[in-house]
Amino acid sequence: MNTLNPNLTLLHSLISEWENECVEFKEANDNFSTSDIGKYFSALSNEANLRNRSSAWLVFGVNNKTRETTGTTYRSESERLYSLKKQITDGTGAGTFREIHEVFDGDKRILLFEILPAPRGLPFAWSGHYYARSHESLTALSDEKRDEIRSQTMAPDWSAVICQDASISDLHASAILKAREAFTAKHSGRIDAETIAVWSDSDFLDRAGVTISGHITRAAILLLGKPESTHFISPYVAEMTWKLEGEERAYEHFHPPFILTSSLLYQRIRNLKLTLLRPGDLIAFEVPKYDQRIILEALHNCIAHQDYTRAERIVVTEKPHELIFQNAGSFIDGTPEDYITTNKTPTQYRNRFLTTAMVNLRMIDKMGFGIHDVMFRGQAKRFLPLPEYDSLDPAHVTLTLPGRFLDENYSKALMAHPDLGFPEIMALDLIQKGRQFSEDHLISQLKKKNLIEGRKPNFHVTSSLALSQEQRADYIKNRAFDDPYYCHLILNYLKQYGRATRSDLDMLLREKLSATLSEPQKTRKIGNLIQKLKHNGEITLIGKTKQAVWILVNSSQTLVNSSQSRQ
């Protein structure tokens, strides 16, 4: 290999990586269709935009099956070759090749057509039709990809800005090694590990989308930079803070390289074991309070989507029974519910360059599945309450991750019914947290499966499983009985004692109502029961002061006569 010829070195590098969405090889003789070249230009430029690549390549003179250089006779006259640029401009309306590189591999002539990515927000078409790539195949640009490009704003990407005067020596060697390992695993089905291993660090970082043409970006500093390199992004802040709250208090700050220090922050979290008895088991089941994959998914989302222009740190607060993750900036494409309940794929990102780099390094999932699959379904598989996003603060994204069993009946229901759909799991989670929801079809499904009891809105998760003596007491305490049960208690009380003040009835019923009701709710509940009996003509009120008493209707005349005789 002639390493003194940069274009020849580039050729062999492209061949070693082989075809992907941003590289296409053709043998191509002089009759190769200009229309087909235009289609490939449209597809490759659009894919380069979507994948944050600095260039895409159409290569003539290489067999696309054997990877051998065969040479090409395409437009051997220089003037005719470079006239292709204008033809492409005419067909696209704006874009054309950045450069056409002619290189000889021995006596074999090779053409490297360098294609710039389509402009932000503007996909390239050829003769009115938009093209893309699916692996090595030429396809129409899907609506999803077109929307992703068109939704891009023209505002600069903070994470893609070049850090002037920074060099590869400002990156952490261990972080680069970790990045290579992650990139190799991510692309194992497409690029041989041996091929990646021989890439220089500079070449690797460009291909991983961390640097741009060898220049150090802000994304590179965040993910791979030495701790002392953060001055390159000053006055912006690159810092994560772990904070312990409770009987003990502690904190620690973590700086780049985030690809390494995010795991160090995870290790500071106290991850004790929780125990729960599975249905039918005699030996307790143990599960860690927190799952490492869920924590890193949440933390890496904070890194990827932080609004760094706000100059705030990312904060992870550890409380006795929960973790709280907070980053600056709101969701910019949809709401948390879109990603929790549907298969929504984000079409735009606050830090697009950083996000793409983190995808290449296996730190996040660009398709938006991480929230649904990793964090929410992952928590349900551990039989713990689901995470919650706080929607009250538009300036921050705040995620709370529970680290305890809230209602063991909920956890046991998930164990006993592994076939529950995710909407049903979410409904059970809301019920165990005392939250209301209006999906009547879910209420009906859960009742049919005997998973909930009570009346709307005071549902609770059914305990249809074997319970200990202590658990039985808790279950009876939390269970809500039907109204006739409470009315029967009031009538029996009046039959036995003849009369009752409101205070007497409060004492009779308050402790028998479901423990899931608040004290004001219990007061209203008792008042409603009394009024119900009054409207049914079963009881009546004698007197109008605080000393007024409730009596049975058929006892009212006796009470009046007795009162008159005493006078």
C-alpha positions in Angstrom: 0.0 0.0 0.0 1.3 3.4 -1.0 0.9 5.3 2.3 2.4 8.5 0.7 -0.8 8.9 -1.5 -3.6 10.0 0.8 -6.3 9.2 -1.7 -4.9 5.6 -2.2 -4.9 5.2 1.6 -8.5 6.4 1.7 -9.4 3.9 -1.0 -8.0 1.0 0.9 -9.6 2.2 4.1 -13.0 2.4 2.4 -12.6 -1.1 1.0 -11.6 -2.5 4.3 -14.7 -1.0 5.9 -16.8 -2.1 2.9 -20.2 -1.0 1.8 -22.6 0.6 4.2 -25.2 3.3 4.1 -22.6 5.9 3.2 -20.3 4.0 0.9 -21.1 2.4 -2.5 -18.7 0.5 -4.9 -19.3 0.0 -8.6 -17.1 -1.4 -11.4 -18.7 1.2 -13.8 -17.7 1.4 -17.4 -18.1 4.5 -19.6 -21.8 3.7 -20.2 -22.8 4.0 -16.5 -26.0 5.9 -16.3 -25.9 9.5 -15.1 -29.4 9.0 -13.8 -28.2 6.2 -11.6 -25.3 8.3 -10.3 -27.8 11.0 -9.4 -29.9 8.5 -7.4 -26.8 7.3 -5.5 -25.9 10.9 -4.9 -29.3 11.6 -3.4 -29.2 8.5 -1.3 -25.7 8.8 0.0 -26.0 12.5 0.8 -29.2 11.9 2.8 -27.7 9.0 4.7 -24.6 11.1 5.5 -26.9 13.7 7.0 -28.8 11.2 9.1 -25.6 9.5 10.4 -23.6 12.7 11.0 -20.9 11.7 8.6 -18.6 14.4 7.2 -18.7 12.7 3.7 -20.2 9.8 1.8 -18.5 8.0 -1.1 -19.4 6.6 -4.4 -16.4 4.6 -5.7 -16.0 3.5 -9.4 -13.5 0.8 -10.3 -14.0 -1.8 -7.5 -15.9 -5.1 -7.8 -18.7 -4.9 -5.2 -18.5 -8.7 -4.5 -14.8 -9.6 -4.5 -13.5 -6.2 -3.1 -10.9 -6.2 -5.9 -9.9 -3.1 -7.7 -10.7 -3.6 -11.4 -10.3 -0.1 -12.7 -12.9 2.0 -14.6 -13.1 3.6 -18.0 -15.8 6.0 -16.9 -15.3 9.5 -18.5 -11.5 9.2 -18.9 -11.4 12.7 -20.4 -10.9 15.2 -17.5 -13.2 17.9 -18.9 -16.0 15.4 -19.5 -15.5 13.9 -16.1 -15.8 17.2 -14.2 -18.8 18.2 -16.3 -20.7 15.6 -14.3 -20.7 18.1 -11.4 -23.0 20.4 -13.3 -25.3 17.6 -14.4 -25.7 16.5 -10.8 -26.5 20.1 -9.8 -29.1 20.3 -12.6 -30.7 17.1 -11.3 -30.7 18.0 -7.6 -31.4 21.7 -7.9 -28.5 22.6 -5.6 -26.1 19.8 -4.5 -23.2 18.2 -6.3 -19.9 16.4 -5.5 -17.5 18.1 -3.2 -14.7 16.6 -5.2 -14.0 13.8 -7.7 -10.7 12.1 -6.8 -8.9 10.2 -9.5 -6.4 7.7 -8.1 -4.4 4.8 -9.6 -3.9 1.5 -7.8 -1.1 0.2 -9.9 -2.3 0.7 -13.4 -6.0 0.6 -12.4 -7.8 3.9 -12.5 -10.2 4.4 -9.6 -12.7 7.3 -9.1 -13.7 8.5 -5.6 -16.8 10.7 -5.7 -16.9 12.6 -2.4 -20.4 13.6 -1.4 -21.2 16.1 1.3 -24.2 15.4 3.7 -27.5 16.9 2.7 -28.0 20.3 4.4 -29.8 20.3 7.8 -33.5 20.3 7.2 -33.3 19.8 3.5 -33.0 16.3 2.0 -31.6 16.0 -1.6 -33.8 14.7 -4.4 -32.8 13.5 -7.8 -35.2 14.5 -10.6 -37.9 15.1 -8.0 -37.5 11.7 -6.2 -35.8 11.3 -2.8 -33.5 8.3 -2.2 -31.9 6.5 0.7 -30.0 3.4 1.6 -31.0 0.2 3.4 -27.7 -1.4 4.2 -26.2 -1.8 0.7 -29.4 -1.4 -1.3 -30.8 1.8 -3.0 -34.3 2.6 -1.7 -36.8 5.4 -1.6 -36.4 7.8 1.3 -38.9 6.7 3.9 -41.3 9.2 5.4 -39.6 8.7 8.7 -36.2 9.6 7.4 -37.5 12.5 5.4 -39.3 13.8 8.5 -36.1 13.4 10.5 -34.1 15.6 8.1 -36.9 18.2 7.6 -37.4 18.5 11.4 -33.8 19.5 11.8 -33.5 23.2 12.8 -30.8 25.4 11.3 -29.6 26.2 14.9 -26.1 25.0 15.4 -25.5 21.8 17.3 -23.8 22.7 20.5 -22.1 19.3 20.8 -20.6 19.4 17.2 -18.7 22.6 17.8 -14.9 22.3 17.3 -12.8 23.0 20.4 -10.0 25.2 19.1 -6.5 24.2 20.2 -7.7 20.9 21.6 -5.9 17.8 20.3 -6.2 14.0 20.6 -3.7 14.3 23.5 -6.5 15.9 25.5 -8.5 12.7 25.4 -8.2 9.9 27.9 -6.3 6.8 26.6 -8.5 4.4 28.7 -11.6 6.1 27.4 -10.5 5.7 23.8 -9.8 2.0 24.4 -13.3 1.6 26.0 -14.8 3.4 23.0 -13.0 1.1 20.6 -14.4 -2.0 22.4 -17.9 -0.6 22.4 -17.8 0.4 18.7 -16.4 -3.0 17.8 -19.2 -4.7 19.6 -21.8 -2.4 18.1 -20.6 -3.0 14.5 -19.5 -6.6 14.8 -21.9 -7.8 12.1 -20.6 -5.3 9.6 -16.9 -4.5 10.2 -14.3 -7.1 11.3 -12.7 -6.4 14.6 -9.3 -6.9 12.9 -10.1 -4.0 10.6 -11.1 -1.7 13.4 -8.0 -2.6 15.4 -5.6 -1.3 12.7 -7.3 2.1 12.5 -5.4 4.9 14.0 -7.0 6.7 17.0 -7.7 9.7 14.8 -9.3 7.6 12.0 -11.4 5.6 14.6 -12.7 8.7 16.3 -13.8 10.2 13.0 -15.6 6.9 12.0 -17.2 6.7 15.4 -18.7 10.2 14.9 -16.8 11.6 17.9 -14.5 13.9 16.1 -14.8 15.8 12.7 -11.9 15.3 10.3 -9.5 14.8 13.2 -10.8 17.9 15.1 -11.9 17.6 18.7 -15.5 18.4 19.3 -17.3 19.2 22.5 -18.9 15.8 22.3 -15.4 14.3 22.3 -14.5 16.2 25.4 -17.7 15.1 27.2 -17.3 11.4 26.4 -13.6 10.9 26.1 -11.8 14.0 27.5 -9.4 14.0 30.3 -10.8 15.7 33.5 -8.5 18.7 33.0 -9.7 19.1 29.4 -13.1 20.6 30.3 -11.6 24.2 30.1 -12.0 23.7 26.3 -15.8 24.0 26.7 -15.8 26.7 29.4 -18.0 28.5 30.5 -20.3 25.5 29.9 -20.4 22.8 32.5 -19.4 19.1 32.1 -20.3 17.6 35.5 -22.5 14.9 37.1 -23.2 15.0 40.8 -24.3 12.1 43.0 -26.0 13.4 46.2 -27.1 11.2 49.1 -30.0 12.4 51.2 -31.5 10.8 54.4 -30.0 10.0 57.8 -26.6 10.1 56.1 -25.5 12.9 53.7 -22.8 12.8 51.1 -22.0 13.9 47.6 -19.4 13.5 44.9 -18.8 15.2 41.5 -17.9 13.3 38.4 -16.2 14.8 35.3 -15.3 13.6 31.8 -14.6 11.1 30.4 -18.3 10.3 30.8 -17.9 7.0 29.0 -15.9 5.9 32.1 -17.2 8.0 35.0 -20.9 7.2 34.5 -20.1 3.7 35.7 -18.2 5.2 38.6 -21.2 7.2 39.6 -23.3 4.0 39.5 -20.9 2.4 41.9 -21.6 5.1 44.5 -25.2 4.1 44.7 -26.0 1.8 47.6 -27.7 -1.2 46.0 -29.0 -3.4 48.8 -31.1 -6.5 48.3 -34.9 -6.5 48.5 -36.7 -9.6 49.5 -40.2 -10.8 48.5 -41.9 -14.2 48.8 -43.0 -15.5 45.4 -46.5 -17.0 45.2 -46.3 -20.7 46.4 -42.6 -20.4 47.4 -41.3 -20.9 50.9 -37.9 -19.2 50.3 -37.8 -15.4 49.8 -36.9 -14.1 46.4 -34.1 -11.4 46.3 -33.7 -8.6 43.8 -31.3 -5.6 43.9 -33.0 -2.2 44.7 -31.7 -0.9 41.3 -30.6 -2.5 38.0 -27.4 -1.3 36.5 -28.7 -1.2 33.0 -31.7 0.9 34.0 -29.5 3.3 35.9 -27.0 3.7 33.1 -29.8 4.1 30.6 -31.3 7.0 32.6 -27.9 8.6 33.3 -26.8 8.3 29.7 -30.1 9.9 28.6 -29.3 12.8 30.9 -25.8 13.2 29.2 -27.2 12.9 25.7 -30.1 15.3 26.1 -28.8 17.9 28.7 -29.1 21.5 27.6 -25.4 22.4 28.1 -26.1 26.0 27.2 -27.8 26.4 30.6 -24.4 25.7 32.3 -26.0 23.3 34.8 -24.7 20.0 36.2 -26.6 16.7 35.9 -27.8 15.6 39.4 -28.5 12.1 40.6 -30.1 12.2 44.1 -30.2 9.0 46.1 -32.9 8.9 48.8 -33.6 5.9 51.1 -36.2 4.4 48.7 -35.7 6.1 45.3 -33.2 7.7 42.8 -34.0 11.0 41.1 -32.3 11.9 37.9 -32.4 15.5 36.7 -31.0 17.2 33.6 -31.4 20.7 32.2 -33.8 21.2 29.3 -37.2 19.7 28.5 -38.2 17.0 26.0 -37.9 18.6 22.6 -39.7 15.9 20.5 -42.9 14.7 22.1 -43.6 13.9 25.8 -42.3 11.2 28.1 -45.7 9.4 27.7 -45.1 9.1 23.9 -42.0 7.0 24.6 -43.4 5.0 27.5 -46.7 3.9 25.9 -45.9 3.9 22.2 -43.1 3.0 19.8 -42.3 6.6 19.0 -39.0 7.3 17.4 -37.5 10.8 18.0 -37.0 12.8 14.8 -34.9 15.5 16.3 -32.3 15.9 19.1 -30.9 18.7 21.1 -27.4 17.4 20.8 -27.5 15.4 17.5 -23.8 15.0 17.1 -23.3 13.8 20.7 -26.4 11.5 20.5 -25.0 9.8 17.3 -21.6 9.3 19.0 -23.2 7.8 22.0 -25.2 5.4 19.8 -22.0 4.3 18.0 -20.4 3.7 21.4 -23.4 1.7 22.7 -24.3 4.2 25.4 -27.9 4.9 24.3 -30.5 3.7 21.8 -31.2 6.4 19.1 -34.6 4.9 18.2 -36.1 5.9 21.6 -36.7 2.3 22.7 -34.5 2.7 25.8 -37.2 4.4 27.9 -39.9 1.8 27.1 -37.8 -1.4 26.9 -35.0 -0.8 29.3 -36.3 1.4 32.0 -40.1 0.8 32.2 -40.4 -2.8 31.1 -37.1 -3.6 32.9 -38.5 -2.3 36.1 -41.7 -4.3 35.7 -39.6 -7.5 35.1 -38.1 -6.8 38.5 -41.7 -6.6 40.0 -41.0 -3.0 41.3 -43.1 0.2 40.8 -42.6 1.9 37.5 -40.4 5.0 37.1 -42.1 8.4 36.8 -41.4 11.6 34.9 -42.1 14.9 36.6 -44.1 17.1 34.2 -44.3 20.1 36.5 -40.9 21.6 35.7 -40.7 22.7 32.0 -37.0 23.7 32.5 -35.8 20.2 33.5 -36.4 16.6 32.8 -36.8 14.8 36.2 -37.1 11.0 36.4 -37.8 9.1 39.7 -36.8 5.5 39.9 -38.4 3.6 42.9 -36.1 1.3 44.9 -38.6 -0.5 47.1 -41.8 -2.7 47.0 -44.7 -0.3 47.4 -47.6 -2.8 47.4 -46.5 -6.5 47.6 -49.9 -7.4 46.0 -48.8 -5.5 42.8 -45.5 -7.3 42.8 -47.1 -10.7 43.4 -49.6 -10.0 40.6 -46.8 -9.4 38.1 -45.1 -12.7 39.3 -48.3 -14.7 39.0 -49.4 -13.1 35.6 -46.3 -12.9 33.4 -48.5 -12.5 30.3 -49.9 -9.1 31.4 -49.8 -6.5 28.7 -47.9 -3.3 29.4 -51.0 -1.1 29.6 -52.4 -3.4 32.3 -49.1 -3.2 34.2 -49.2 0.6 34.0 -52.8 0.6 35.3 -51.9 -1.7 38.2 -48.9 0.6 39.0 -51.2 3.7 39.1 -53.6 1.8 41.4 -50.9 0.8 43.8 -49.8 4.4 44.0 -53.3 5.7 44.6 -53.5 7.5 41.3 -56.7 7.7 39.2 -57.1 6.9 35.5 -60.1 6.9 33.2 -59.5 3.9 30.9 -62.6 1.9 31.7 -61.6 -0.9 29.4 -58.5 -1.5 31.4 -60.5 -1.5 34.7 -62.8 -4.1 33.1 -59.8 -6.2 32.0 -58.2 -6.1 35.5 -61.5 -7.0 37.2 -62.1 -9.9 34.9 -58.6 -11.2 35.8 -59.5 -10.6 39.5 -56.5 -8.3 39.9 -58.2 -5.3 41.4 -61.0 -4.7 43.9 -63.1 -1.8 45.2 -65.2 0.8 43.5 -64.1 3.7 41.3 -62.0 5.7 42.1 -60.9 3.7 45.2 -59.4 0.6 43.6 -56.7 -1.5 45.1 -54.7 -4.5 43.9 -56.4 -7.8 44.9 -54.6 -10.2 47.2 -55.7 -13.5 45.9 -52.5 -15.2 47.0 -51.5 -16.9 50.3 -50.6 -14.3 52.9 -48.9 -14.4 56.2 -51.0 -13.5 59.4 -49.5 -10.0 59.4 -50.1 -9.6 55.6 -53.8 -10.7 56.1 -54.3 -7.9 58.7 -52.8 -5.4 56.3 -55.0 -6.6 53.5 -58.2 -6.3 55.6 -57.0 -2.9 56.7 -56.6 -1.7 53.1 -59.6 -3.4 51.7 -62.6 -1.2 50.8 -66.0 -2.9 51.7 -69.2 -2.2 49.8 -71.5 0.7 51.0 -74.2 -1.8 52.3 -71.6 -3.2 54.8 -71.0 0.3 56.3 -74.7 1.1 56.3 -75.5 -2.1 58.1 -73.0 -1.2 60.8 -74.7 2.2 61.4 -78.2 0.6 61.6 -77.0 -2.1 64.0 -75.4 0.6 66.2 -78.7 2.6 66.4 -80.7 -0.6 67.1 -78.5 -1.4 70.0 -77.9 2.1 71.5 -80.9 4.0 70.2 -79.0 7.1 69.1 -75.7 8.3 67.8 -74.0 11.7 67.4 -71.8 12.3 64.3 -68.8 11.8 66.5 -70.1 8.4 67.5 -70.5 7.4 63.9 -67.0 8.7 63.0 -65.6 6.5 65.8 -67.6 3.5 64.5 -66.5 3.7 60.9 -63.3 5.6 60.5 -61.0 2.7 61.4 -63.0 0.3 59.3 -62.6 2.3 56.1 -59.8 1.5 53.6 -56.4 2.7 54.8 -55.8 4.0 51.3 -58.3 6.9 51.9 -57.0 10.1 53.4 -58.6 11.5 56.5 -60.7 14.1 54.6 -61.8 11.4 52.2 -62.9 9.3 55.2 -64.9 12.2 56.6 -66.7 12.7 53.3 -67.3 9.0 52.9 -69.0 8.8 56.4 -71.1 11.9 55.6 -72.2 10.3 52.3 -73.2 7.1 54.0 -75.3 8.9 56.6 -77.1 11.0 53.9 -77.8 7.9 51.9 -79.6 6.3 54.9 -81.5 9.5 55.5 -82.6 9.7 51.9 -83.7 6.1 52.0 -86.0 7.0 55.0 -84.1 4.7 57.4 -82.7 7.3 59.8 -83.4 10.9 60.8 -81.7 13.7 62.7 -83.1 15.0 66.0 -81.9 18.5 67.0 -79.9 21.1 65.2 -76.8 21.7 67.4 -73.6 19.8 67.8 -75.6 17.6 70.3 -78.0 16.6 67.6 -78.4 12.8 67.3 -79.2 10.3 64.6 -81.9 7.7 65.3 -83.8 5.1 63.4 -87.0 6.5 61.7 -89.3 4.0 63.5 -87.8 5.1 66.9 -88.3 8.8 66.3 -91.9 9.0 67.7 -90.9 7.0 70.8 -88.1 9.4 71.4 -90.4 12.5 71.0 -93.0 11.1 73.4 -90.4 10.2 75.9 -89.1 13.7 75.8 -92.6 15.2 76.2 -93.4 13.0 79.2 -90.2 14.1 81.0 -91.4 17.7 80.6 
